[in-house]
Amino acid sequence: MKLTEFATQQLLDTANAVQCLSEREKHLIGLAVTTTRGCIYCTGGRLKKALDAAIPYETLIAAVDLAAAVNAGVTAATAIQGAELNGIRTPGCKDCGCGIK
C-alpha cells in the first residue's frame, strides 16, 4: 500500500467512526461527494455498498438528483458572481418578463 493510499484509508476510517451520523446518512453523503467529484469507480462502489446496506435504489437516485441540483445551483451562482465581479452585465430580457436588466 502506498503512503497516499494509507493516509486516505486512515481518513476514511476516521470518518466512518463518527457516531452522530447513521450508516444510511454516511452512505448518502459519500455518494453525493463521489458523484459531485466525478469518480465513476468510487461512485459505483458507493452505490453497491449502499444497496448492500438495504438502502432502496429510489433513495439513491433521489440523493444523486439532489446532489446534482445543488451542484448546478452552485455552478450557476459562481458564474453569475464571477460575471458581476468582472463588471460583465447581461443584456437583459425584454420579452419574457423575468425582470433581468
Secondary structure, 3 states (H helix, E strand, C coil): CCHHHHHHHHHHHHHHCCCCCCHHHHHHHHHHHHHHHCCHHHHHHHHHHHHHCCCCHHHHHHHHHHHHHHHHHHHHHHHHHHHHHCCCCCCCCCCCCCCCC
